[in-house]
Amino acid sequence: MLTENGNRVLGAYPNPRALQAALSSGSAEAQVVLIDADDPTSGVAAVAEVRRTYPNLTIVLLCEVMTPPILRCAIDERVEGVVLKSDSPAEVLLAFRHVLDGRAVMPAGWQAVSIDPDGGDPVESLSVREREVLQLAASGLHNGEIAERLMISANTVKFHLRHIYSRLGVRNRVQATRAIAPVHDDRPG
């Protein structure tokens, strides 16, 4: 996808040290570095390391959903962009063009992601009813089923879901489910 339209990919590096070795050897002359923020071994930690060594390098983070640690990293390390793994190839390429033109790129809803220094959970900022809607959506119920179960209209369910997506910094129920799964997984173990 990235090589379309004349773009060139210089390489994929498993960790920040490998990337730094390629950059310092001169074998890679990068305009933009894309870092997988979800990678538990290097992800967000890699950004600070790369930024320290190459302060003028353009960095774009790739993530499943915008989370408070990713947003904190983007702000603290002055990351030029954040794109979602669910974005279409055209959206990712457009984001890269914007970044190369000097504009910052963030996913829809990023402003609603809490960067509470105490690590506050954005789900906790939802109303009781919104958390009920989210839990039922995460369990696989459709809007009509949620409406029936909670005795509200399907339009009210849609309204709640839009607000939930905005607060969690996600675009759809799959991303919302992923955003709450590690913290709010009530399934037996």
TIGUZA-708279 format. One record per residue: residue in one letter; x, y, z of N, C-alpha, C in turn. Coordinates in Angstrom, 2 decimals. Layout:
// residues N
+------+---------+---------+---------+---------+---------+---------+---------+---------+---------+
: type :     nxx :     nyy :     nzz :    caxx :    cayy :    cazz :     cxx :     cyy :     czz :
+------+---------+---------+---------+---------+---------+---------+---------+---------+---------+
:    a :       X :       Y :       Z :       X :       Y :       Z :       X :       Y :       Z :
...
+------+---------+---------+---------+---------+---------+---------+---------+---------+---------+
END
This chain:
// residues 189
+------+---------+---------+---------+---------+---------+---------+---------+---------+---------+
: type :     nxx :     nyy :     nzz :    caxx :    cayy :    cazz :     cxx :     cyy :     czz :
+------+---------+---------+---------+---------+---------+---------+---------+---------+---------+
:    m :    0.81 :   -1.19 :    0.00 :    0.00 :    0.00 :    0.00 :    0.87 :    1.26 :    0.00 :
:    l :    1.89 :    1.30 :    0.84 :    2.71 :    2.49 :    0.94 :    3.57 :    2.74 :   -0.29 :
:    t :    3.83 :    1.71 :   -1.07 :    4.68 :    1.90 :   -2.25 :    3.91 :    2.40 :   -3.46 :
:    e :    2.59 :    2.44 :   -3.37 :    1.80 :    2.99 :   -4.46 :    2.06 :    4.49 :   -4.57 :
:    n :    1.83 :    5.03 :   -5.75 :    1.98 :    6.47 :   -6.01 :    3.42 :    6.96 :   -5.82 :
:    g :    4.39 :    6.10 :   -6.06 :    5.78 :    6.52 :   -6.05 :    6.44 :    6.57 :   -4.68 :
:    n :    5.75 :    6.18 :   -3.62 :    6.37 :    6.16 :   -2.30 :    7.34 :    4.98 :   -2.24 :
:    r :    8.35 :    5.11 :   -1.41 :    9.32 :    4.04 :   -1.25 :    9.43 :    3.67 :    0.21 :
:    v :    9.36 :    2.39 :    0.48 :    9.53 :    1.90 :    1.85 :   10.97 :    1.42 :    1.98 :
:    l :   11.67 :    1.98 :    2.95 :   13.09 :    1.65 :    3.11 :   13.31 :    0.38 :    3.90 :
:    g :   12.34 :    0.01 :    4.73 :   12.51 :   -1.20 :    5.50 :   11.55 :   -1.28 :    6.66 :
:    a :   11.50 :   -2.44 :    7.25 :   10.72 :   -2.67 :    8.46 :   11.70 :   -3.13 :    9.52 :
:    y :   11.66 :   -2.49 :   10.68 :   12.64 :   -2.76 :   11.71 :   11.93 :   -3.26 :   12.96 :
:    p :   12.43 :   -4.34 :   13.56 :   11.73 :   -4.98 :   14.68 :   11.79 :   -4.20 :   15.99 :
:    n :   12.71 :   -3.25 :   16.09 :   12.83 :   -2.48 :   17.32 :   13.54 :   -1.16 :   17.04 :
:    p :   13.52 :   -0.23 :   17.98 :   14.13 :    1.08 :   17.73 :   15.63 :    1.03 :   17.47 :
:    r :   16.32 :    0.07 :   18.08 :   17.76 :   -0.02 :   17.87 :   18.08 :   -0.39 :   16.42 :
:    a :   17.30 :   -1.31 :   15.84 :   17.51 :   -1.68 :   14.44 :   17.22 :   -0.50 :   13.52 :
:    l :   16.17 :    0.24 :   13.82 :   15.86 :    1.44 :   13.03 :   16.99 :    2.45 :   13.15 :
:    q :   17.44 :    2.70 :   14.37 :   18.52 :    3.66 :   14.58 :   19.80 :    3.22 :   13.88 :
:    a :   20.09 :    1.93 :   13.88 :   21.29 :    1.43 :   13.19 :   21.19 :    1.71 :   11.69 :
:    a :   20.01 :    1.48 :   11.12 :   19.83 :    1.74 :    9.69 :   19.95 :    3.23 :    9.38 :
:    l :   19.38 :    4.06 :   10.24 :   19.45 :    5.51 :   10.01 :   20.88 :    6.04 :   10.18 :
:    s :   21.58 :    5.56 :   11.19 :   22.94 :    6.07 :   11.43 :   23.94 :    5.55 :   10.42 :
:    s :   23.68 :    4.38 :    9.83 :   24.61 :    3.84 :    8.83 :   24.49 :    4.54 :    7.49 :
:    g :   23.41 :    5.32 :    7.34 :   23.21 :    5.99 :    6.07 :   22.52 :    5.12 :    5.04 :
:    s :   22.22 :    3.88 :    5.39 :   21.56 :    2.99 :    4.43 :   20.08 :    3.32 :    4.28 :
:    a :   19.53 :    4.09 :    5.22 :   18.13 :    4.50 :    5.15 :   18.06 :    6.01 :    5.29 :
:    e :   17.39 :    6.65 :    4.36 :   17.19 :    8.09 :    4.42 :   15.68 :    8.31 :    4.47 :
:    a :   15.17 :    8.38 :    5.67 :   13.72 :    8.40 :    5.85 :   13.16 :    9.80 :    5.95 :
:    q :   11.97 :    9.98 :    5.37 :   11.22 :   11.21 :    5.56 :   10.23 :   11.03 :    6.71 :
:    v :    9.63 :    9.84 :    6.76 :    8.63 :    9.54 :    7.77 :    8.91 :    8.16 :    8.35 :
:    v :    8.82 :    8.05 :    9.66 :    8.95 :    6.76 :   10.32 :    7.58 :    6.41 :   10.89 :
:    l :    7.09 :    5.23 :   10.54 :    5.81 :    4.73 :   11.03 :    6.10 :    3.72 :   12.14 :
:    i :    5.61 :    4.00 :   13.34 :    5.87 :    3.13 :   14.48 :    4.55 :    2.51 :   14.94 :
:    d :    4.54 :    1.20 :   15.12 :    3.36 :    0.50 :   15.62 :    3.25 :    0.75 :   17.11 :
:    a :    2.35 :    1.64 :   17.50 :    2.20 :    2.02 :   18.90 :    1.64 :    0.89 :   19.76 :
:    d :    1.03 :   -0.11 :   19.12 :    0.44 :   -1.22 :   19.86 :    1.45 :   -2.32 :   20.19 :
:    d :    2.64 :   -2.26 :   19.61 :    3.64 :   -3.28 :   19.84 :    4.09 :   -3.22 :   21.30 :
:    p :    3.83 :   -4.28 :   22.07 :    4.14 :   -4.22 :   23.50 :    5.63 :   -4.16 :   23.82 :
:    t :    6.49 :   -4.60 :   22.91 :    7.91 :   -4.61 :   23.21 :    8.61 :   -3.32 :   22.82 :
:    s :    8.13 :   -2.62 :   21.80 :    8.83 :   -1.40 :   21.42 :    7.89 :   -0.22 :   21.24 :
:    g :    6.74 :   -0.38 :   20.70 :    5.71 :    0.63 :   20.49 :    5.98 :    2.02 :   20.98 :
:    v :    5.22 :    2.46 :   21.97 :    5.30 :    3.82 :   22.48 :    6.69 :    4.12 :   23.05 :
:    a :    7.31 :    3.13 :   23.67 :    8.66 :    3.33 :   24.23 :    9.66 :    3.68 :   23.13 :
:    a :    9.45 :    3.15 :   21.93 :   10.37 :    3.42 :   20.82 :   10.34 :    4.88 :   20.41 :
:    v :    9.21 :    5.52 :   20.55 :    9.06 :    6.89 :   20.08 :   10.04 :    7.82 :   20.79 :
:    a :   10.08 :    7.74 :   22.11 :   10.98 :    8.61 :   22.87 :   12.43 :    8.37 :   22.48 :
:    e :   12.78 :    7.10 :   22.31 :   14.15 :    6.75 :   21.95 :   14.52 :    7.29 :   20.57 :
:    v :   13.63 :    7.09 :   19.60 :   13.89 :    7.58 :   18.24 :   13.91 :    9.11 :   18.24 :
:    r :   12.97 :    9.74 :   18.93 :   12.90 :   11.20 :   18.97 :   14.15 :   11.80 :   19.59 :
:    r :   14.66 :   11.16 :   20.64 :   15.88 :   11.65 :   21.30 :   17.07 :   11.63 :   20.35 :
:    t :   17.19 :   10.55 :   19.60 :   18.33 :   10.41 :   18.70 :   18.17 :   11.22 :   17.41 :
:    y :   16.93 :   11.27 :   16.91 :   16.65 :   11.98 :   15.64 :   15.53 :   12.98 :   15.88 :
:    p :   15.84 :   14.13 :   16.51 :   14.78 :   15.07 :   16.90 :   13.99 :   15.66 :   15.74 :
:    n :   14.54 :   15.68 :   14.54 :   13.84 :   16.28 :   13.41 :   13.14 :   15.26 :   12.51 :
:    l :   13.19 :   14.00 :   12.88 :   12.55 :   12.95 :   12.09 :   11.03 :   13.05 :   12.26 :
:    t :   10.31 :   12.88 :   11.17 :    8.85 :   12.90 :   11.21 :    8.36 :   11.53 :   11.64 :
:    i :    7.55 :   11.50 :   12.70 :    7.06 :   10.23 :   13.26 :    5.55 :   10.17 :   13.16 :
:    v :    5.06 :    9.04 :   12.66 :    3.63 :    8.76 :   12.62 :    3.41 :    7.46 :   13.39 :
:    l :    2.44 :    7.48 :   14.30 :    2.10 :    6.29 :   15.06 :    0.94 :    5.56 :   14.39 :
:    l :    1.00 :    4.25 :   14.42 :   -0.06 :    3.39 :   13.89 :   -0.64 :    2.64 :   15.08 :
:    c :   -1.97 :    2.69 :   15.25 :   -2.57 :    2.02 :   16.40 :   -3.96 :    1.50 :   16.08 :
:    e :   -4.40 :    0.56 :   16.89 :   -5.74 :    0.00 :   16.75 :   -6.78 :    1.04 :   17.15 :
:    v :   -6.61 :    1.63 :   18.33 :   -7.48 :    2.70 :   18.82 :   -6.61 :    3.71 :   19.55 :
:    m :   -7.09 :    4.95 :   19.58 :   -6.38 :    6.00 :   20.31 :   -6.65 :    5.78 :   21.80 :
:    t :   -5.59 :    5.54 :   22.54 :   -5.69 :    5.31 :   23.98 :   -4.99 :    6.45 :   24.72 :
:    p :   -5.25 :    6.62 :   25.99 :   -4.55 :    7.67 :   26.74 :   -3.01 :    7.58 :   26.66 :
:    p :   -2.40 :    6.38 :   26.78 :   -0.93 :    6.35 :   26.66 :   -0.43 :    6.76 :   25.27 :
:    i :   -1.17 :    6.39 :   24.23 :   -0.74 :    6.77 :   22.87 :   -0.90 :    8.27 :   22.69 :
:    l :   -2.00 :    8.85 :   23.17 :   -2.19 :   10.29 :   23.07 :   -1.12 :   11.02 :   23.87 :
:    r :   -0.82 :   10.54 :   25.08 :    0.22 :   11.17 :   25.91 :    1.56 :   11.13 :   25.18 :
:    c :    1.88 :   10.00 :   24.57 :    3.12 :    9.87 :   23.81 :    3.13 :   10.85 :   22.63 :
:    a :    2.03 :   10.93 :   21.90 :    1.95 :   11.82 :   20.74 :    2.19 :   13.27 :   21.14 :
:    i :    1.63 :   13.66 :   22.27 :    1.82 :   15.04 :   22.74 :    3.23 :   15.25 :   23.28 :
:    d :    3.67 :   14.37 :   24.17 :    4.98 :   14.54 :   24.81 :    6.13 :   14.50 :   23.81 :
:    e :    6.02 :   13.63 :   22.82 :    7.12 :   13.46 :   21.86 :    6.91 :   14.24 :   20.56 :
:    r :    5.87 :   15.09 :   20.54 :    5.60 :   15.93 :   19.37 :    5.49 :   15.10 :   18.09 :
:    v :    4.73 :   14.01 :   18.17 :    4.53 :   13.14 :   17.01 :    3.69 :   13.89 :   15.98 :
:    e :    4.04 :   13.75 :   14.73 :    3.36 :   14.49 :   13.68 :    2.01 :   13.90 :   13.27 :
:    g :    1.81 :   12.62 :   13.56 :    0.54 :   12.03 :   13.17 :    0.25 :   10.72 :   13.88 :
:    v :   -1.03 :   10.40 :   13.93 :   -1.50 :    9.11 :   14.44 :   -2.54 :    8.62 :   13.45 :
:    v :   -2.36 :    7.40 :   12.94 :   -3.34 :    6.80 :   12.04 :   -3.80 :    5.48 :   12.64 :
:    l :   -5.02 :    5.12 :   12.31 :   -5.60 :    3.89 :   12.85 :   -5.39 :    2.73 :   11.88 :
:    k :   -5.22 :    1.54 :   12.42 :   -5.05 :    0.35 :   11.60 :   -6.29 :    0.06 :   10.77 :
:    s :   -7.43 :    0.58 :   11.18 :   -8.67 :    0.38 :   10.44 :   -8.85 :    1.40 :    9.31 :
:    d :   -7.97 :    2.40 :    9.23 :   -8.06 :    3.38 :    8.15 :   -7.82 :    2.70 :    6.82 :
:    s :   -8.47 :    3.19 :    5.79 :   -8.28 :    2.63 :    4.45 :   -6.90 :    3.03 :    3.94 :
:    p :   -6.38 :    2.29 :    2.94 :   -5.10 :    2.67 :    2.35 :   -5.10 :    4.12 :    1.85 :
:    a :   -6.19 :    4.55 :    1.26 :   -6.27 :    5.92 :    0.77 :   -6.17 :    6.92 :    1.91 :
:    e :   -6.81 :    6.62 :    3.06 :   -6.74 :    7.51 :    4.22 :   -5.33 :    7.58 :    4.79 :
:    v :   -4.64 :    6.45 :    4.83 :   -3.27 :    6.43 :    5.35 :   -2.35 :    7.23 :    4.43 :
:    l :   -2.48 :    7.04 :    3.13 :   -1.64 :    7.80 :    2.19 :   -1.93 :    9.30 :    2.29 :
:    l :   -3.19 :    9.66 :    2.43 :   -3.54 :   11.07 :    2.58 :   -2.95 :   11.62 :    3.88 :
:    a :   -2.99 :   10.84 :    4.94 :   -2.39 :   11.26 :    6.21 :   -0.89 :   11.51 :    6.03 :
:    f :   -0.21 :   10.61 :    5.31 :    1.22 :   10.80 :    5.07 :    1.47 :   12.07 :    4.27 :
:    r :    0.65 :   12.32 :    3.26 :    0.82 :   13.55 :    2.47 :    0.65 :   14.78 :    3.36 :
:    h :   -0.37 :   14.76 :    4.21 :   -0.58 :   15.90 :    5.11 :    0.62 :   16.10 :    6.04 :
:    v :    1.12 :   15.02 :    6.60 :    2.28 :   15.10 :    7.49 :    3.49 :   15.66 :    6.75 :
:    l :    3.72 :   15.18 :    5.53 :    4.85 :   15.68 :    4.74 :    4.68 :   17.15 :    4.36 :
:    d :    3.43 :   17.61 :    4.30 :    3.15 :   19.02 :    4.02 :    3.21 :   19.88 :    5.28 :
:    g :    3.56 :   19.26 :    6.42 :    3.72 :   20.01 :    7.65 :    2.47 :   20.10 :    8.53 :
:    r :    1.45 :   19.32 :    8.22 :    0.23 :   19.33 :    9.03 :    0.21 :   18.12 :    9.96 :
:    a :   -0.39 :   18.30 :   11.11 :   -0.55 :   17.20 :   12.06 :   -1.80 :   16.41 :   11.69 :
:    v :   -1.76 :   15.11 :   11.93 :   -2.89 :   14.23 :   11.60 :   -3.24 :   13.42 :   12.85 :
:    m :   -4.52 :   13.47 :   13.22 :   -5.01 :   12.69 :   14.36 :   -6.32 :   12.04 :   13.96 :
:    p :   -6.64 :   10.89 :   14.54 :   -7.91 :   10.23 :   14.21 :   -9.11 :   10.98 :   14.79 :
:    a :  -10.25 :   10.79 :   14.17 :  -11.48 :   11.41 :   14.66 :  -11.71 :   11.01 :   16.12 :
:    g :  -12.15 :   11.96 :   16.91 :  -12.45 :   11.69 :   18.31 :  -11.27 :   11.75 :   19.26 :
:    w :  -10.09 :   12.08 :   18.78 :   -8.91 :   12.05 :   19.63 :   -9.03 :   13.03 :   20.80 :
:    q :   -9.76 :   14.13 :   20.61 :   -9.87 :   15.13 :   21.67 :  -10.60 :   14.58 :   22.89 :
:    a :  -11.43 :   13.58 :   22.68 :  -12.22 :   13.03 :   23.78 :  -11.43 :   12.02 :   24.62 :
:    v :  -10.24 :   11.64 :   24.16 :   -9.44 :   10.66 :   24.89 :   -8.80 :   11.37 :   26.07 :
:    s :   -9.04 :   10.85 :   27.26 :   -8.51 :   11.45 :   28.48 :   -7.03 :   11.16 :   28.60 :
:    i :   -6.27 :   12.18 :   28.94 :   -4.85 :   11.96 :   29.22 :   -4.59 :   12.28 :   30.69 :
:    d :   -5.55 :   11.91 :   31.50 :   -5.46 :   12.07 :   32.94 :   -4.14 :   11.49 :   33.42 :
:    p :   -3.31 :   12.29 :   34.09 :   -2.01 :   11.77 :   34.55 :   -2.14 :   10.59 :   35.50 :
:    d :   -3.31 :   10.44 :   36.12 :   -3.51 :    9.30 :   37.00 :   -3.93 :    8.07 :   36.23 :
:    g :   -3.94 :    8.15 :   34.89 :   -4.32 :    7.00 :   34.07 :   -5.80 :    6.74 :   34.09 :
:    g :   -6.61 :    7.81 :   34.25 :   -8.06 :    7.66 :   34.29 :   -8.59 :    6.89 :   33.10 :
:    d :   -9.58 :    6.08 :   33.36 :  -10.19 :    5.24 :   32.34 :  -11.30 :    6.02 :   31.66 :
:    p :  -11.22 :    6.24 :   30.32 :  -12.27 :    6.99 :   29.63 :  -13.64 :    6.33 :   29.75 :
:    v :  -13.69 :    5.03 :   29.94 :  -14.97 :    4.34 :   30.10 :  -15.66 :    4.84 :   31.36 :
:    e :  -14.89 :    5.15 :   32.39 :  -15.46 :    5.63 :   33.65 :  -16.13 :    6.98 :   33.49 :
:    s :  -15.76 :    7.74 :   32.45 :  -16.37 :    9.05 :   32.22 :  -17.74 :    8.92 :   31.55 :
:    l :  -18.09 :    7.71 :   31.10 :  -19.39 :    7.49 :   30.48 :  -20.47 :    7.41 :   31.55 :
:    s :  -21.70 :    7.77 :   31.16 :  -22.82 :    7.65 :   32.08 :  -23.12 :    6.16 :   32.31 :
:    v :  -23.89 :    5.88 :   33.34 :  -24.28 :    4.49 :   33.63 :  -24.99 :    3.90 :   32.40 :
:    r :  -25.92 :    4.65 :   31.81 :  -26.66 :    4.16 :   30.64 :  -25.71 :    3.90 :   29.46 :
:    e :  -24.74 :    4.80 :   29.24 :  -23.79 :    4.61 :   28.14 :  -22.95 :    3.36 :   28.37 :
:    r :  -22.57 :    3.11 :   29.60 :  -21.81 :    1.90 :   29.90 :  -22.65 :    0.65 :   29.66 :
:    e :  -23.95 :    0.73 :   29.97 :  -24.84 :   -0.40 :   29.69 :  -24.93 :   -0.65 :   28.18 :
:    v :  -25.09 :    0.43 :   27.42 :  -25.16 :    0.31 :   25.96 :  -23.85 :   -0.27 :   25.42 :
:    l :  -22.73 :    0.23 :   25.91 :  -21.44 :   -0.26 :   25.47 :  -21.26 :   -1.74 :   25.78 :
:    q :  -21.62 :   -2.14 :   26.98 :  -21.48 :   -3.55 :   27.37 :  -22.33 :   -4.46 :   26.47 :
:    l :  -23.57 :   -4.03 :   26.19 :  -24.45 :   -4.84 :   25.34 :  -23.94 :   -4.86 :   23.89 :
:    a :  -23.44 :   -3.74 :   23.41 :  -22.87 :   -3.70 :   22.06 :  -21.64 :   -4.61 :   21.99 :
:    a :  -20.81 :   -4.56 :   23.03 :  -19.61 :   -5.40 :   23.07 :  -19.96 :   -6.88 :   23.14 :
:    s :  -21.13 :   -7.19 :   23.69 :  -21.54 :   -8.60 :   23.75 :  -22.15 :   -9.09 :   22.45 :
:    g :  -22.26 :   -8.20 :   21.45 :  -22.71 :   -8.61 :   20.13 :  -24.14 :   -8.29 :   19.78 :
:    l :  -24.85 :   -7.58 :   20.66 :  -26.23 :   -7.24 :   20.35 :  -26.29 :   -6.11 :   19.33 :
:    h :  -27.30 :   -6.16 :   18.46 :  -27.53 :   -5.09 :   17.48 :  -28.30 :   -3.96 :   18.16 :
:    n :  -28.34 :   -2.80 :   17.52 :  -29.00 :   -1.63 :   18.11 :  -30.43 :   -1.93 :   18.54 :
:    g :  -31.19 :   -2.61 :   17.69 :  -32.58 :   -2.92 :   18.03 :  -32.68 :   -3.81 :   19.26 :
:    e :  -31.78 :   -4.76 :   19.38 :  -31.78 :   -5.65 :   20.54 :  -31.40 :   -4.89 :   21.82 :
:    i :  -30.44 :   -3.98 :   21.69 :  -30.04 :   -3.16 :   22.83 :  -31.22 :   -2.29 :   23.26 :
:    a :  -31.89 :   -1.67 :   22.28 :  -33.04 :   -0.81 :   22.57 :  -34.13 :   -1.59 :   23.30 :
:    e :  -34.40 :   -2.78 :   22.82 :  -35.44 :   -3.60 :   23.44 :  -35.05 :   -3.98 :   24.87 :
:    r :  -33.81 :   -4.39 :   25.06 :  -33.35 :   -4.82 :   26.38 :  -33.39 :   -3.67 :   27.39 :
:    l :  -33.02 :   -2.46 :   26.93 :  -32.96 :   -1.31 :   27.85 :  -34.24 :   -0.48 :   27.85 :
:    m :  -35.20 :   -0.89 :   27.02 :  -36.48 :   -0.18 :   26.90 :  -36.28 :    1.28 :   26.50 :
:    i :  -35.46 :    1.49 :   25.47 :  -35.25 :    2.82 :   24.88 :  -35.40 :    2.66 :   23.38 :
:    s :  -35.42 :    3.76 :   22.65 :  -35.57 :    3.68 :   21.19 :  -34.22 :    3.34 :   20.54 :
:    a :  -34.30 :    2.81 :   19.33 :  -33.08 :    2.50 :   18.57 :  -32.30 :    3.78 :   18.28 :
:    n :  -33.01 :    4.89 :   18.07 :  -32.32 :    6.18 :   17.85 :  -31.54 :    6.61 :   19.09 :
:    t :  -32.08 :    6.33 :   20.26 :  -31.37 :    6.66 :   21.49 :  -30.11 :    5.80 :   21.62 :
:    v :  -30.20 :    4.55 :   21.21 :  -29.02 :    3.69 :   21.20 :  -27.96 :    4.27 :   20.27 :
:    k :  -28.37 :    4.69 :   19.07 :  -27.42 :    5.30 :   18.11 :  -26.77 :    6.55 :   18.73 :
:    f :  -27.58 :    7.37 :   19.37 :  -27.07 :    8.59 :   20.01 :  -26.02 :    8.23 :   21.06 :
:    h :  -26.35 :    7.26 :   21.92 :  -25.40 :    6.84 :   22.96 :  -24.12 :    6.30 :   22.33 :
:    l :  -24.24 :    5.48 :   21.29 :  -23.05 :    4.90 :   20.66 :  -22.17 :    5.99 :   20.05 :
:    r :  -22.77 :    6.99 :   19.41 :  -21.96 :    8.09 :   18.85 :  -21.17 :    8.79 :   19.95 :
:    h :  -21.83 :    9.05 :   21.08 :  -21.15 :    9.71 :   22.19 :  -20.06 :    8.81 :   22.76 :
:    i :  -20.34 :    7.53 :   22.89 :  -19.35 :    6.56 :   23.41 :  -18.13 :    6.54 :   22.49 :
:    y :  -18.34 :    6.45 :   21.19 :  -17.22 :    6.42 :   20.24 :  -16.37 :    7.67 :   20.37 :
:    s :  -17.03 :    8.80 :   20.50 :  -16.31 :   10.07 :   20.64 :  -15.47 :   10.08 :   21.92 :
:    r :  -16.06 :    9.65 :   23.03 :  -15.35 :    9.64 :   24.31 :  -14.16 :    8.68 :   24.31 :
:    l :  -14.33 :    7.55 :   23.62 :  -13.25 :    6.54 :   23.59 :  -12.25 :    6.80 :   22.48 :
:    g :  -12.56 :    7.74 :   21.58 :  -11.66 :    8.03 :   20.47 :  -11.64 :    6.93 :   19.43 :
:    v :  -12.80 :    6.31 :   19.19 :  -12.91 :    5.21 :   18.22 :  -13.97 :    5.55 :   17.18 :
:    r :  -14.07 :    4.70 :   16.15 :  -15.01 :    4.96 :   15.06 :  -16.17 :    3.99 :   14.97 :
:    n :  -16.07 :    2.83 :   15.61 :  -17.12 :    1.83 :   15.48 :  -17.15 :    0.92 :   16.69 :
:    r :  -18.14 :    0.01 :   16.73 :  -18.31 :   -0.84 :   17.90 :  -17.19 :   -1.86 :   18.05 :
:    v :  -16.58 :   -2.28 :   16.95 :  -15.45 :   -3.22 :   17.05 :  -14.29 :   -2.55 :   17.79 :
:    q :  -13.98 :   -1.32 :   17.40 :  -12.90 :   -0.60 :   18.07 :  -13.25 :   -0.30 :   19.52 :
:    a :  -14.52 :    0.03 :   19.78 :  -14.95 :    0.30 :   21.15 :  -14.80 :   -0.95 :   22.01 :
:    t :  -15.15 :   -2.10 :   21.44 :  -15.02 :   -3.36 :   22.17 :  -13.55 :   -3.64 :   22.47 :
:    r :  -12.68 :   -3.40 :   21.50 :  -11.25 :   -3.61 :   21.72 :  -10.70 :   -2.65 :   22.76 :
:    a :  -11.22 :   -1.42 :   22.76 :  -10.73 :   -0.41 :   23.70 :  -11.08 :   -0.77 :   25.14 :
:    i :  -12.19 :   -1.45 :   25.35 :  -12.59 :   -1.78 :   26.72 :  -12.20 :   -3.19 :   27.12 :
:    a :  -11.86 :   -4.04 :   26.17 :  -11.61 :   -5.46 :   26.46 :  -10.57 :   -5.70 :   27.55 :
:    p :   -9.39 :   -5.07 :   27.51 :   -8.38 :   -5.39 :   28.53 :   -8.81 :   -4.99 :   29.94 :
:    v :   -9.58 :   -3.92 :   30.07 :   -9.92 :   -3.41 :   31.39 :  -11.28 :   -3.91 :   31.85 :
:    h :  -12.21 :   -4.09 :   30.92 :  -13.59 :   -4.36 :   31.29 :  -14.06 :   -5.70 :   30.76 :
:    d :  -13.22 :   -6.68 :   30.77 :  -13.61 :   -8.02 :   30.30 :  -14.20 :   -8.78 :   31.48 :
:    d :  -15.53 :   -8.98 :   31.42 :  -16.21 :   -9.64 :   32.53 :  -16.36 :  -11.15 :   32.34 :
:    r :  -15.79 :  -11.67 :   31.25 :  -15.93 :  -13.10 :   31.00 :  -15.10 :  -13.91 :   32.00 :
:    p :  -15.58 :  -15.07 :   32.40 :  -14.79 :  -15.89 :   33.33 :  -13.50 :  -16.37 :   32.68 :
:    g :  -12.47 :  -16.48 :   33.46 :  -11.23 :  -16.74 :   33.05 :  -10.47 :  -17.72 :   32.52 :
+------+---------+---------+---------+---------+---------+---------+---------+---------+---------+
END
